[in-house]
Amino acid sequence: MEKLYLHQQSQYLTTANIDEKGLKLELKQRFQILSRRTTRLTLLALLGALPMHKIQKNCGVYITSSFSSPSNMYDLQLDIFQHKIPRPFQFINSINNAVSFYIAQALNLKGPNLFVATQSNNWSQIFLPALIDLAQGKVQQALVGWCYESPTYIDSYHQEGSHWLLLSRQCEQAIAEISIHQGQCNASEIQKPNYYYQNVSEILDAIQQRSNKQWKINLMFNKYLKLRLLN
């Protein structure tokens, strides 16, 4: 596979005790977007992705999360349990790729749109469809995101938010170089994370601070991704 490149990164972090009204107000003030019928998970995704700029229209959107919005699924299941008819947008937002649709709509993107459910220990799988589409020339850019809404019944994770990378086939003005290699690497995994996508958050922090020059990230099929910062 030819070398690919990282051009931008963005992340938005908050805590589960910030209510949805606060998130909607921030989205309106920062990006002039009124969000009335979206889920909390979508709000977190939008606040993380919208700072990205110079994105081409054919850019693909590749998003991963633990599942659909926990708060929306709870309300939907409660209505069904009480023999009520689910509200239309409640049902629509229960579909996983609703989040990636709202991102593509907000950024006016026309490329492929994909949502993949992952756990905190297999977070890197979302790279594969994005890198394959880039390598095959289906897209010139790929917007890859990790989004997390903390379920109210889980005490371990109070932090939530979204993390984003903009990948491209072009090397001009790139932050880092990306390549895929055969074999397993000795990349360390966080055993007891303070946050669901702690690995992603730490890598993005390190890239921003340039505190490390290179990362190796295990993928599937006995392959690993090498991400190397460029000068």
trRosetta pair geometry for C-beta under 8 A, 3 or more apart (Angstrom, degrees):
i j d omega theta_ij theta_ji phi_ij phi_ji
1 4 7.8 -31 148 -21 109 102
1 131 7.1 31 -177 160 153 111
1 135 5.0 -56 -147 -118 101 145
1 179 7.1 159 88 -153 98 67
1 180 5.1 33 47 41 138 112
2 135 6.2 157 38 -131 86 86
2 169 7.6 40 101 -145 126 95
3 171 7.6 37 106 -82 115 112
3 177 5.5 -18 -174 -168 124 102
3 178 6.8 139 -168 69 69 50
3 179 5.2 -40 -110 -78 77 98
4 131 6.3 -146 6 -133 159 85
4 134 5.4 59 -116 125 137 145
4 135 7.1 -82 -58 -68 120 79
4 167 5.8 25 154 -179 122 111
4 168 7.1 164 -171 82 84 32
4 169 6.1 -56 -123 -100 79 50
4 177 7.7 134 78 -165 39 54
4 178 4.5 -33 75 69 88 107
4 179 7.4 159 26 -76 72 47
5 167 6.8 148 80 -158 43 65
5 168 5.3 -33 70 68 95 80
5 169 7.2 92 22 -161 96 7
5 170 6.4 -85 46 81 138 42
5 171 5.3 167 -64 -104 151 52
5 174 3.7 -71 -177 -124 127 146
5 175 7.8 134 174 41 86 58
5 176 6.9 160 -157 84 62 48
5 177 6.0 -33 -104 -109 74 50
5 178 6.4 -168 -81 14 20 92
6 9 7.1 15 174 -53 116 98
6 165 5.9 -55 -135 -168 105 110
6 166 7.3 108 -161 74 59 54
6 167 5.9 -39 -97 -101 56 70
6 168 8.0 139 -105 22 12 78
6 174 6.2 102 64 -170 47 94
6 175 4.9 -60 102 63 95 99
6 176 4.1 10 42 53 120 95
6 177 7.7 -103 14 -40 85 13
6 178 6.1 100 -33 -37 90 113
6 207 7.8 -72 126 -151 152 148
6 227 6.8 38 -21 -150 138 110
7 141 7.8 -54 26 -128 139 107
7 166 4.9 -59 65 98 96 102
7 167 7.1 153 9 -113 87 18
7 168 5.2 32 -25 5 128 122
7 170 7.8 32 -72 73 129 93
7 173 6.8 49 -138 107 96 87
7 174 5.5 -73 -87 -118 68 63
7 175 6.3 141 -131 1 17 92
8 52 5.6 128 111 -130 146 86
8 53 7.5 162 -103 41 162 64
8 54 8.0 146 -37 57 140 99
8 164 7.8 -7 113 117 93 99
8 165 7.4 157 86 -158 56 42
8 166 4.1 24 49 32 95 123
8 175 7.4 135 -71 -14 24 130
9 163 7.8 -11 -171 -175 94 81
9 164 6.6 157 -157 89 50 64
9 165 5.5 -12 -104 -103 80 65
9 166 7.4 -140 -67 15 39 77
9 175 7.2 -72 -12 49 103 168
9 204 5.3 -180 173 -142 137 99
9 207 6.0 90 1 95 164 139
9 208 6.8 -122 82 -64 131 91
10 48 5.8 145 121 176 98 67
10 49 6.7 131 84 -112 132 26
10 51 4.7 168 -133 69 142 113
10 52 5.6 -119 -2 -57 143 80
10 163 7.7 172 93 -155 50 42
10 164 4.6 -6 60 59 87 113
11 48 5.6 -11 -145 -141 34 109
11 161 6.5 65 174 138 86 128
11 162 6.7 -161 -145 99 63 49
11 163 4.3 -2 -108 -110 107 70
11 164 6.6 -178 -76 19 57 72
11 201 6.8 128 -165 -120 161 73
11 204 5.4 101 -30 127 137 158
12 44 6.5 -172 93 -167 117 65
12 47 4.2 147 -166 116 173 98
12 48 3.7 -127 13 -77 103 75
12 161 4.8 -160 100 -161 62 105
12 162 5.5 17 48 48 94 80
13 159 6.2 -10 -166 -170 103 107
13 160 7.6 154 -150 85 59 31
13 161 3.9 -78 -103 -39 45 163
13 201 7.3 66 -80 -127 131 126
14 18 5.0 -62 167 28 126 146
14 23 7.4 -152 38 -90 172 101
14 44 7.3 -130 31 -116 114 98
14 159 7.6 154 85 -154 32 63
14 160 6.2 -28 69 70 77 77
14 161 5.7 135 16 -78 67 96
15 18 5.8 111 66 -10 69 96
15 158 5.4 2 -154 147 94 93
15 159 5.9 -51 -104 -102 65 51
15 160 7.1 105 -140 23 19 81
16 150 4.3 -76 -81 65 127 130
16 152 7.3 161 172 -96 134 63
16 157 7.7 102 -39 120 130 71
16 158 5.1 -113 15 -160 109 59
16 159 7.5 -92 -25 -57 84 9
16 160 5.7 86 -73 -5 76 121
17 158 7.4 -1 -17 -169 92 105
18 22 4.9 -103 -179 78 92 141
18 23 6.5 106 129 -51 110 89
19 22 5.3 105 62 5 68 101
19 23 7.5 -133 108 -1 41 89
20 23 5.4 -53 -149 38 43 112
20 24 6.1 43 153 -20 72 104
20 40 5.4 -100 -95 -92 107 92
20 43 6.6 156 -144 0 83 164
21 24 5.8 -55 -146 38 31 110
21 25 6.3 33 154 -21 64 106
22 25 5.7 -53 -146 35 30 112
22 26 6.5 30 155 -18 63 105
23 26 5.8 -54 -149 36 31 110
23 27 6.4 33 152 -20 64 106
23 40 6.9 104 41 -139 163 73
23 43 4.3 73 142 154 132 140
23 44 7.1 -50 -145 -64 142 61
23 47 6.8 -98 -159 -40 92 141
24 27 5.6 -53 -147 36 32 113
24 28 6.4 31 154 -18 65 106
24 34 7.9 36 -173 -154 101 49
24 35 5.4 -139 -125 64 91 97
24 43 6.5 -72 -68 -121 63 134
25 28 5.7 -56 -149 37 31 110
25 29 6.2 25 156 -15 67 110
26 29 5.8 -57 -141 41 30 107
26 30 5.9 12 167 -5 67 116
26 47 6.5 29 110 -113 119 127
27 30 6.5 -63 -134 46 21 98
27 31 5.8 -43 -172 44 60 108
27 33 5.2 -65 155 71 100 101
27 35 5.6 2 99 4 154 125
27 43 6.2 -106 -45 -148 141 88
27 46 5.9 37 -124 107 125 127
27 47 6.0 -96 -85 -75 88 90
27 50 8.0 113 -140 8 83 156
28 31 7.5 -78 -113 59 10 66
28 32 6.6 37 -165 -121 52 25
28 33 6.4 -122 -93 65 49 47
28 34 6.0 43 -101 -88 106 58
28 35 7.7 -135 -56 11 84 82
30 47 7.6 76 61 -131 147 81
30 50 7.5 121 117 97 112 135
31 46 7.5 -138 53 158 159 105
31 50 4.9 -19 -99 157 150 155
31 106 7.8 23 153 -171 142 122
33 46 6.9 -121 89 173 156 142
33 50 7.6 -130 -7 -103 143 156
33 106 6.4 2 -112 -129 150 113
35 38 4.7 -45 -175 26 109 122
35 42 7.3 -173 -163 111 136 112
35 43 6.1 152 112 -94 158 90
35 46 7.0 -174 -75 33 150 165
37 89 4.2 -70 -180 -168 123 162
37 93 7.5 -154 148 -47 81 128
38 42 3.9 -107 177 85 116 141
38 43 6.1 141 107 -51 119 76
38 46 7.6 41 138 -18 166 135
38 93 6.9 147 -149 -109 42 129
38 102 5.9 76 -117 -115 129 158
39 42 4.8 103 54 6 73 100
39 43 7.2 -128 101 -4 44 86
39 68 7.8 90 25 172 177 84
39 69 3.6 -116 163 -50 149 168
39 71 6.8 159 -163 68 99 98
39 72 4.4 -58 -114 -40 125 134
39 93 4.7 144 -39 180 112 134
39 98 7.5 81 6 105 117 130
39 99 7.7 -62 53 -81 114 89
39 149 7.6 -72 140 -53 108 164
40 43 5.5 -51 -150 33 36 115
40 44 6.5 36 153 -18 66 103
40 69 5.8 133 49 -152 78 121
40 71 5.3 57 13 32 129 137
40 72 7.5 -165 19 -30 83 93
40 149 5.2 109 104 -129 106 136
41 44 5.8 -55 -151 36 31 111
41 45 6.4 31 151 -19 64 107
41 65 6.5 49 -160 -144 129 167
41 68 7.2 -164 26 176 162 47
41 69 3.8 -142 1 -92 120 90
41 70 7.8 118 -52 10 116 65
41 72 7.5 -82 11 4 110 120
41 99 5.8 -65 124 -93 107 127
41 147 5.9 91 -173 144 89 124
41 148 8.0 -84 -128 166 91 8
41 149 4.2 -88 -82 -26 82 131
42 45 5.5 -55 -147 38 34 113
42 46 6.2 34 156 -20 68 105
42 69 7.1 -49 -13 -65 80 131
42 93 7.3 -89 -22 -139 131 111
42 98 6.9 -66 -75 122 125 95
42 99 5.1 -152 -93 -116 77 73
42 102 4.9 40 -155 53 121 160
43 46 5.9 -54 -145 36 29 109
43 47 6.4 26 158 -17 64 108
44 47 6.0 -56 -147 37 28 109
44 48 6.6 21 156 -13 61 110
44 147 5.9 131 100 -158 108 98
44 148 7.3 -92 130 65 153 42
44 149 6.1 -180 9 -76 147 84
44 160 6.0 -69 -119 139 153 102
44 161 5.5 -156 -167 -136 111 30
44 162 5.0 138 140 -25 85 103
45 48 6.0 -67 -154 40 29 106
45 49 6.0 9 162 -8 69 118
45 63 6.9 14 -136 -138 135 139
45 99 5.2 111 -8 -171 166 107
45 102 7.2 106 86 82 126 114
45 103 5.9 -81 143 -68 119 112
45 145 6.4 79 -145 152 96 149
45 147 4.5 -19 -82 -107 96 142
45 162 4.7 121 -107 -80 46 160
46 49 6.1 -66 -134 44 27 100
46 50 5.7 28 174 -30 68 114
46 102 6.5 -66 -68 131 109 114
46 103 6.7 -157 -89 -94 65 70
46 106 5.9 115 -130 -30 104 171
47 50 6.7 -40 -122 24 19 110
47 161 7.8 -87 85 -148 114 80
47 162 7.0 134 68 35 77 114
48 51 7.6 -67 178 19 29 101
48 145 6.8 127 103 -143 127 117
48 147 7.3 -168 35 -100 144 87
48 161 6.3 115 -68 169 125 84
48 162 3.3 -142 14 82 155 103
48 163 6.4 -79 -169 -58 144 19
48 164 5.4 151 142 -18 102 113
49 52 5.8 -37 -180 6 59 118
49 103 5.3 7 85 -138 169 111
49 106 7.5 111 94 80 117 131
49 107 7.0 -85 140 -46 115 130
49 143 6.8 66 -145 174 114 132
49 145 6.1 -36 -79 -91 112 143
49 162 6.7 -42 -34 119 82 139
49 164 5.2 134 -100 -79 68 155
50 106 6.3 -67 -92 141 103 134
50 107 7.3 -157 -109 -72 62 93
52 55 5.7 50 133 -47 113 124
52 107 7.2 -3 77 -113 113 137
52 143 6.8 90 153 -123 177 120
52 164 6.4 -93 -53 127 124 144
52 166 5.7 135 -143 -55 126 131
55 59 5.0 -51 179 -11 97 160
55 107 5.8 -11 77 178 146 127
55 109 6.7 -48 135 -84 123 110
55 141 6.3 -163 -150 114 72 157
55 143 6.7 11 -135 -63 135 124
55 166 6.7 -118 -98 -131 97 133
56 59 5.1 133 67 -43 72 92
56 140 5.7 5 55 71 157 118
56 141 5.2 141 35 12 104 128
57 108 6.5 -50 -119 126 87 87
57 109 6.2 173 -160 -129 44 46
57 110 5.1 19 159 17 92 105
57 111 7.5 148 133 -31 48 86
58 109 7.7 119 -121 -163 3 78
58 110 5.9 -38 -96 73 50 91
58 111 4.6 90 174 -73 48 100
58 139 5.8 -172 135 -132 91 75
58 140 6.3 72 82 19 112 95
58 141 7.5 122 86 37 70 86
59 107 7.7 -53 67 125 130 132
59 109 5.1 -71 65 -136 91 122
59 111 5.0 -139 87 8 25 141
59 139 6.2 82 -138 -170 30 122
59 140 7.3 -67 -86 67 63 75
59 141 4.0 -34 -112 85 95 108
59 142 6.7 176 -167 -88 78 21
59 143 5.6 58 154 -18 121 101
59 166 7.8 -32 -149 -144 138 96
60 109 7.8 155 -98 165 11 130
60 111 4.0 -105 -72 132 53 127
60 112 4.1 2 -127 56 108 89
60 113 7.2 -153 -159 -65 68 39
60 114 7.4 10 175 10 107 102
60 130 6.5 -179 94 -123 124 74
60 133 5.4 30 -12 113 166 156
60 138 7.2 44 -53 110 135 103
60 139 4.2 -101 -17 -59 105 165
60 141 7.3 -177 24 96 67 57
60 142 4.8 -15 63 -116 101 76
60 143 6.9 -167 91 27 49 71
61 100 4.8 151 121 -164 121 99
61 103 5.4 152 -149 95 145 122
61 104 5.0 -117 -9 -66 150 97
61 109 6.0 119 -40 96 111 151
61 111 6.9 139 -9 78 70 98
61 112 7.3 -155 36 99 59 57
61 113 5.0 12 57 -120 105 70
61 114 7.0 171 93 31 63 60
61 143 5.1 -16 -110 68 63 107
61 145 7.6 -11 -168 10 82 114
62 100 7.7 17 -103 -121 12 133
62 112 7.8 25 -65 105 85 103
62 114 5.1 1 -115 66 69 104
62 116 7.4 3 -173 5 84 108
62 126 5.5 146 146 178 106 96
62 129 5.7 174 -124 84 132 106
62 130 4.3 -115 15 -66 161 106
62 142 6.0 6 5 -178 120 105
62 143 6.9 163 27 83 70 53
62 144 4.9 -18 74 -108 106 70
62 145 7.2 157 87 23 54 68
63 97 7.9 137 54 -125 116 61
63 99 5.7 -136 122 105 160 114
63 100 4.5 -161 15 -78 127 99
63 103 6.9 146 -58 9 137 151
63 114 7.2 172 29 94 66 55
63 115 5.1 -23 74 -109 95 74
63 116 7.6 166 88 26 45 66
63 126 7.3 -57 150 -145 9 140
63 144 7.8 170 -81 -160 40 41
63 145 4.6 -13 -113 68 80 102
63 146 7.8 169 -158 -80 62 23
63 147 6.1 4 -170 1 109 117
64 115 7.1 144 -92 -164 39 59
64 116 4.9 -29 -99 74 94 83
64 117 6.9 141 -154 -117 78 13
64 118 4.6 13 -179 11 129 116
64 123 6.8 152 105 -151 144 64
64 125 7.2 124 -101 72 153 88
64 126 4.0 -117 -28 -64 129 136
64 145 7.3 178 27 94 62 57
64 146 5.6 -19 69 -110 92 66
64 147 7.4 165 83 25 41 74
65 68 7.8 101 90 -84 128 16
65 96 7.8 -172 51 -153 106 95
65 99 7.0 64 -7 28 139 168
65 115 7.5 -26 21 -164 93 104
65 117 6.7 -41 75 -119 58 62
65 118 7.5 132 65 39 11 76
65 146 7.2 135 -83 -167 58 51
65 147 4.5 -40 -80 75 113 85
65 148 6.1 171 -140 -83 89 50
65 149 7.5 23 -165 11 134 81
66 117 6.6 24 164 -159 23 88
66 118 7.2 -74 -96 76 41 48
66 119 6.8 55 -122 -107 81 48
66 120 7.9 -9 -87 -45 102 74
66 148 6.6 65 -11 -123 103 83
66 196 6.6 -77 -50 -165 120 147
67 70 7.4 86 72 -70 104 73
67 73 7.4 5 119 -37 119 157
67 96 7.1 -93 -171 -101 50 104
67 117 5.4 28 -93 -129 56 125
68 72 6.5 -87 145 74 106 115
68 73 5.4 120 90 -56 110 116
68 93 7.4 126 -172 143 116 65
68 94 5.4 50 171 -160 165 47
68 95 7.2 126 -102 74 130 8
68 96 5.4 -111 -73 -89 85 62
68 98 7.7 51 -133 33 103 113
69 72 3.9 59 86 17 117 112
69 73 6.4 169 86 -14 59 85
69 93 6.3 -19 24 154 130 108
69 94 7.8 -100 43 -102 88 46
69 99 7.9 145 -47 -66 95 112
69 149 5.6 25 -137 39 69 159
70 73 5.8 -59 -143 40 29 109
70 74 6.2 34 157 -25 65 105
70 149 5.6 -159 19 103 96 109
70 150 7.6 -70 34 117 145 23
70 151 3.9 -134 -166 -96 164 83
70 152 7.3 -179 123 1 126 71
71 74 5.7 -50 -148 31 31 114
71 75 6.7 27 155 -14 63 104
71 149 6.8 -92 -1 153 97 139
71 151 7.9 -179 -51 -123 62 56
71 152 7.2 77 -88 -21 86 108
72 75 5.9 -56 -151 38 33 108
72 76 6.2 33 152 -20 66 109
72 90 6.4 -178 -165 -150 92 69
72 93 5.0 -98 -163 114 158 118
72 94 6.1 -155 130 -79 114 68
73 76 5.5 -54 -143 39 33 114
73 77 6.1 29 159 -16 67 108
73 94 6.1 109 -93 -125 74 94
74 77 6.1 -59 -145 40 26 106
74 78 6.2 29 155 -22 63 110
74 152 7.7 -11 -44 27 166 113
75 78 5.6 -55 -146 35 29 114
75 79 6.5 31 156 -20 63 103
75 90 6.2 -107 106 -143 114 124
76 79 6.0 -55 -154 33 29 109
76 80 6.6 25 152 -15 63 107
76 86 5.4 24 -141 -123 83 126
76 90 5.3 165 -86 159 92 107
76 91 6.9 125 -127 -85 124 53
76 94 5.4 38 -57 -77 171 132
77 80 5.6 -54 -147 38 35 111
77 81 6.1 39 153 -22 67 106
78 81 5.6 -52 -145 36 31 113
78 82 6.3 14 158 -5 64 110
79 82 6.0 -67 -146 48 28 100
79 84 4.1 -86 -167 73 83 111
79 85 7.3 -49 160 79 121 18
79 86 5.2 129 93 -90 142 64
79 87 7.6 -147 -94 -9 171 76
79 90 7.3 63 11 132 152 158
80 83 7.6 35 -178 -78 33 25
80 84 7.2 -88 -64 56 24 68
80 86 6.6 -8 -59 -54 87 102
86 90 5.0 -136 -179 91 94 119
86 91 4.7 108 118 -59 130 98
87 90 4.0 87 61 3 88 116
87 91 7.0 -164 85 -9 44 84
88 91 6.0 -62 -157 35 29 107
88 92 6.3 24 153 -16 67 108
89 92 5.2 -48 -138 39 41 114
89 93 5.9 37 161 -16 69 108
90 93 6.3 -59 -145 41 22 105
90 94 6.9 33 149 -32 57 103
91 94 5.7 -51 -157 18 34 117
91 95 7.9 39 149 -24 59 92
92 95 6.3 -49 -174 15 42 110
92 98 6.0 119 146 -105 76 133
93 98 5.0 -168 -126 124 46 168
94 98 7.6 81 43 -7 23 141
95 98 4.9 112 74 -34 84 100
96 99 7.1 -48 171 16 50 102
96 115 4.3 -172 137 108 103 143
96 117 6.5 -90 -126 -55 146 98
97 100 4.9 -47 -157 42 72 111
97 101 5.9 83 140 -29 79 95
97 113 6.4 99 -170 135 120 101
97 114 7.1 -66 -112 -148 117 21
97 115 4.2 -158 -87 4 67 120
98 101 5.5 -53 -150 33 33 117
98 102 6.6 32 155 -19 66 103
99 102 6.1 -57 -154 34 30 107
99 103 6.7 29 150 -17 64 105
99 115 6.3 103 54 -101 102 132
99 147 6.3 -152 178 56 151 163
100 103 5.5 -51 -149 35 38 115
100 104 6.3 37 154 -17 68 105
100 113 4.9 148 133 -175 119 92
100 114 6.5 -153 -150 61 174 22
100 115 5.0 -149 -13 -59 126 93
101 104 5.9 -59 -149 39 30 108
101 105 6.1 30 153 -20 66 109
101 113 6.4 71 -81 173 57 148
102 105 5.5 -52 -143 37 32 114
102 106 6.2 32 158 -20 65 106
103 106 6.0 -57 -147 36 28 108
103 107 6.3 -1 163 6 64 113
103 109 7.6 -10 122 29 77 130
103 143 7.3 -160 150 111 131 139
103 145 7.2 -156 -109 8 165 157
104 107 6.4 -71 -140 53 26 93
104 108 7.8 35 166 -148 57 0
104 109 4.3 -99 -144 63 76 101
104 110 7.7 125 -174 -67 113 23
104 111 7.8 -143 -126 51 118 68
104 113 5.4 -52 -41 -100 150 125
105 108 7.5 21 -174 -75 28 41
107 143 7.7 84 69 -35 169 169
109 113 7.9 134 104 -79 112 100
109 143 7.4 -96 -93 12 166 135
111 138 7.9 112 -159 136 103 87
111 139 4.9 57 -150 -109 140 120
111 141 7.7 -155 -24 71 164 77
112 133 6.1 -121 31 -124 146 156
112 138 6.7 25 -20 138 128 126
112 139 6.6 -101 19 -50 101 127
114 129 5.7 -65 91 115 166 155
116 125 6.3 -125 134 108 145 108
116 126 5.3 -178 55 -96 126 82
116 129 7.3 159 -39 8 137 133
118 122 5.1 -136 -159 90 101 86
118 123 5.4 129 129 -105 141 42
118 125 5.6 173 -99 42 127 115
118 126 6.5 -95 -24 -37 142 99
119 122 5.5 59 53 28 83 92
119 123 7.6 -97 90 -56 42 68
120 123 6.2 -6 -159 -48 34 110
120 193 5.9 -136 174 24 146 148
120 196 4.9 -133 -87 -171 113 62
120 197 6.4 -144 -126 -79 81 44
120 198 7.2 35 -165 17 120 86
120 199 7.6 136 178 6 80 106
121 189 6.2 49 -136 -171 86 141
122 125 5.3 20 154 -21 95 117
123 126 7.3 -37 172 10 54 105
123 146 6.2 21 -163 -116 113 136
123 197 5.7 125 -123 -127 147 89
123 199 6.0 167 48 62 144 123
123 200 5.9 -118 153 -42 147 110
124 127 5.5 -23 178 5 71 120
124 217 5.0 169 -117 159 141 113
124 218 6.3 148 44 81 157 57
124 219 5.6 -117 127 -96 122 61
124 225 6.9 -165 -169 18 126 127
125 128 5.9 -34 -172 6 55 115
125 219 7.2 122 -99 -151 48 71
125 220 6.2 46 -113 -28 90 114
126 129 7.2 -52 -165 35 46 96
126 130 6.8 37 148 -9 70 116
126 144 5.9 138 128 -159 111 104
126 145 8.0 -91 152 61 155 38
126 146 7.1 -179 32 -78 154 81
127 130 5.8 -79 -158 48 36 109
127 131 5.5 26 159 -19 79 116
127 144 6.7 32 -97 -143 56 156
127 217 7.5 110 -18 107 160 135
127 219 6.4 -94 71 -107 124 114
127 225 5.9 -52 146 -56 163 157
128 131 6.1 -59 -139 38 24 105
128 132 6.2 22 163 -18 63 110
128 219 6.3 127 -70 -163 100 121
128 220 6.5 -17 -67 32 147 109
129 132 5.7 -56 -142 38 31 112
129 133 6.2 30 160 -18 66 107
130 133 6.1 -58 -149 37 27 107
130 134 6.4 25 154 -16 63 109
130 142 3.9 128 -163 167 101 149
130 144 5.0 -37 -66 -78 169 113
130 167 6.2 98 153 46 122 141
131 134 5.6 -55 -147 39 32 112
131 135 6.1 31 156 -20 67 109
131 142 7.6 -116 -61 39 37 166
131 167 7.5 -60 -86 143 66 162
131 178 7.4 -125 -111 132 115 130
131 180 6.7 105 160 -45 154 129
131 225 7.7 -147 -65 -106 157 122
132 135 5.8 -56 -142 38 29 109
132 136 6.1 15 162 -7 65 113
133 136 6.1 -63 -141 46 26 102
133 138 4.2 -76 -160 61 82 121
133 139 5.0 31 141 17 112 105
133 142 6.3 126 76 -87 115 125
134 137 7.8 37 176 -68 29 26
134 138 7.6 -70 -57 48 21 79
134 139 6.0 -51 -85 73 59 88
134 140 7.8 69 -131 -152 78 14
134 141 7.9 18 -104 -130 104 10
134 142 5.4 -84 -56 -19 112 125
134 167 6.2 -71 -71 123 156 115
134 168 7.4 -180 -138 -154 127 17
134 169 5.7 176 -176 -61 97 91
137 169 7.7 21 -101 -62 63 161
139 142 5.7 107 97 -69 139 79
140 168 6.4 11 152 -146 70 85
140 169 5.9 -90 -151 23 61 109
140 170 7.4 26 -180 -20 99 104
141 166 6.3 -12 -170 -174 112 90
141 167 6.7 149 -160 82 58 51
141 168 4.9 -20 -103 -95 75 85
142 166 7.5 159 80 -157 46 45
142 167 4.5 -14 59 62 95 104
142 168 7.6 -173 20 -71 69 41
143 164 6.5 -13 -172 -162 88 108
143 165 7.7 164 -154 83 44 46
143 166 5.6 -15 -102 -104 70 73
143 167 7.9 -168 -74 23 25 74
144 164 6.9 149 80 -153 50 55
144 165 4.8 -12 60 59 102 94
144 166 7.9 -177 21 -82 74 26
144 167 6.3 33 -6 -5 115 114
145 162 5.7 4 -173 -178 111 110
145 163 6.7 156 -152 79 61 48
145 164 4.7 -14 -99 -98 88 80
145 165 7.8 -173 -73 23 47 62
146 162 6.6 168 86 -153 51 60
146 163 4.6 -3 54 53 100 99
146 164 7.9 -155 25 -66 64 44
146 197 4.6 136 149 -135 137 163
146 200 4.8 -54 38 -148 160 179
147 161 7.8 -115 -141 123 56 35
147 162 4.2 -8 -105 -105 76 102
147 163 8.0 -162 -70 24 45 61
148 157 7.5 -82 157 165 130 144
148 160 5.1 -138 106 -143 84 76
148 161 6.6 11 55 49 88 44
148 162 7.2 170 19 -81 62 56
148 195 7.5 133 84 174 157 89
148 196 4.5 170 -136 59 153 137
148 197 5.7 -166 -29 -2 135 107
149 160 5.4 50 -123 -158 33 143
150 154 6.4 -126 -174 70 83 109
150 157 4.7 -157 -120 110 110 98
150 158 6.3 75 -155 -131 174 19
150 159 7.1 124 -53 70 134 28
150 160 4.5 -123 -16 -60 93 119
150 196 7.6 -168 -90 -25 77 122
151 154 4.7 77 69 4 96 105
154 157 5.7 11 119 36 121 91
155 158 7.9 -4 -172 -57 46 89
157 160 7.2 87 149 -68 105 79
157 194 7.9 121 -112 154 67 41
157 195 6.0 98 -136 -130 97 44
157 196 5.4 28 -123 -43 154 89
159 194 6.9 48 15 133 132 87
159 195 4.4 -44 74 -106 127 112
160 195 8.0 -175 -75 -149 33 101
160 196 7.8 30 -109 15 66 119
163 197 6.3 -145 15 117 132 140
163 200 4.8 152 77 141 159 122
163 201 6.2 -133 -75 -81 143 61
163 204 5.6 -146 -155 -28 119 155
165 204 7.8 -136 -69 -96 93 105
167 178 6.8 -31 -134 19 117 154
168 174 7.2 -142 59 -97 109 105
170 174 7.3 -180 107 -57 65 108
171 174 5.2 -72 -159 -3 47 132
171 177 7.5 10 -125 -99 100 93
174 177 6.8 82 123 -71 140 61
174 230 5.8 72 96 19 90 148
175 207 6.8 61 150 -180 133 116
175 229 6.8 -49 156 -136 73 74
175 230 6.5 162 155 36 22 96
176 207 6.8 -70 -37 -135 137 119
176 227 5.3 30 152 -179 140 87
176 228 6.0 162 -164 80 89 37
176 229 4.9 -52 -100 -100 94 43
176 230 5.9 -175 -103 -6 31 84
177 227 7.5 162 80 -154 46 45
177 228 4.9 -16 58 62 95 95
177 230 5.9 96 -25 -58 92 104
178 225 6.5 -13 -164 -171 95 104
178 226 7.2 158 -151 82 46 54
178 227 5.4 -8 -102 -104 79 73
178 228 7.9 -178 -76 23 35 69
179 225 7.5 156 83 -155 36 58
179 226 5.2 -13 63 58 85 101
179 228 7.9 1 14 6 100 108
180 219 7.0 -21 -136 11 107 154
180 223 5.5 12 -179 175 104 123
180 224 7.3 165 -153 85 62 32
180 225 5.6 -33 -100 -99 71 65
180 226 7.6 178 -90 16 21 77
181 185 8.0 79 74 -56 118 111
181 223 6.7 156 80 -159 39 74
181 224 5.6 -22 63 64 91 81
181 225 7.8 158 19 -97 77 17
181 226 6.0 42 -7 -16 119 114
182 222 6.6 19 -165 126 71 94
182 223 6.0 -49 -109 -106 40 74
183 222 6.3 -9 -99 169 19 87
183 223 7.4 54 35 -113 33 34
183 224 6.6 -46 85 8 63 108
184 218 6.3 12 -146 -118 74 109
184 222 6.3 -66 -48 -144 79 67
184 224 6.5 103 -144 -44 27 119
185 216 3.9 -132 174 144 163 131
185 217 7.5 33 54 28 139 11
185 218 5.9 -149 46 -71 89 77
185 224 4.2 94 -11 -126 114 171
186 216 7.5 52 49 83 54 136
187 215 7.3 56 -118 180 118 79
187 216 5.0 -146 -64 94 105 82
187 217 5.7 84 -93 -106 170 33
187 218 5.4 -147 42 -20 124 89
187 224 7.2 164 -15 -146 123 129
189 199 6.8 -36 -136 -80 64 134
190 193 4.5 84 113 -79 130 85
190 198 5.0 -52 49 91 162 130
190 199 5.9 -157 5 -63 109 84
190 202 7.9 134 -47 -4 133 145
193 196 6.7 123 103 -102 139 11
193 198 3.7 -166 -150 2 117 139
193 199 7.5 -75 -100 -27 134 73
194 198 6.0 108 46 -98 69 132
195 198 4.5 131 63 -73 83 83
195 201 6.1 22 85 4 140 152
197 200 4.2 -16 162 31 106 120
197 201 6.0 118 109 -24 81 91
198 201 5.6 -56 -145 38 33 113
198 202 6.2 31 159 -19 68 107
199 202 6.1 -59 -148 36 26 108
199 203 6.5 24 156 -17 63 108
200 203 5.9 -59 -150 36 30 109
200 204 6.3 24 157 -14 66 109
201 204 6.0 -60 -148 39 28 108
201 205 6.3 30 154 -20 64 108
202 205 5.6 -53 -146 36 32 113
202 206 6.3 31 156 -19 65 107
203 206 5.8 -57 -148 37 30 110
203 207 6.4 32 153 -21 65 104
203 215 5.9 34 -131 -98 112 168
203 217 7.9 11 -97 -78 155 124
203 227 7.7 64 -171 68 125 151
204 207 5.6 -50 -146 33 33 112
204 208 6.4 33 155 -18 64 105
205 208 5.9 -57 -151 36 30 110
205 209 6.2 9 158 -1 66 113
205 211 8.0 -10 125 25 78 126
206 209 6.0 -64 -140 51 29 99
206 210 7.8 104 163 -78 56 6
206 211 4.9 -97 -145 57 76 98
206 212 4.7 2 172 20 128 109
206 215 7.8 117 88 -62 139 123
207 210 7.1 20 -174 -75 31 49
207 212 7.9 -50 -70 58 48 89
207 229 6.9 174 -133 -89 76 111
210 229 6.4 123 -131 -159 84 163
212 215 6.7 72 121 -60 133 86
212 229 7.6 144 102 -13 57 129
213 228 6.6 10 152 -154 76 73
213 229 5.1 -109 -148 38 53 110
214 226 6.8 -12 -168 -171 102 91
214 227 6.9 159 -154 86 52 54
214 228 4.8 -5 -107 -107 90 76
214 229 7.0 -116 -64 10 51 79
215 226 7.3 164 84 -153 50 46
215 227 4.6 -2 55 56 98 102
216 224 5.3 23 -178 156 93 133
216 225 7.2 157 -157 80 47 49
216 226 5.5 -16 -102 -100 73 72
216 227 8.0 -169 -76 22 28 71
217 224 6.2 159 76 -167 40 83
217 225 4.4 -18 61 61 100 100
217 226 7.8 -177 20 -76 75 27
217 227 6.8 32 -5 -5 115 109
218 224 5.2 -45 -103 -107 43 95
219 223 4.6 -29 67 88 116 90
219 224 5.8 173 10 -105 85 31
219 225 5.6 90 -42 -24 116 93
220 223 6.9 10 79 41 39 95
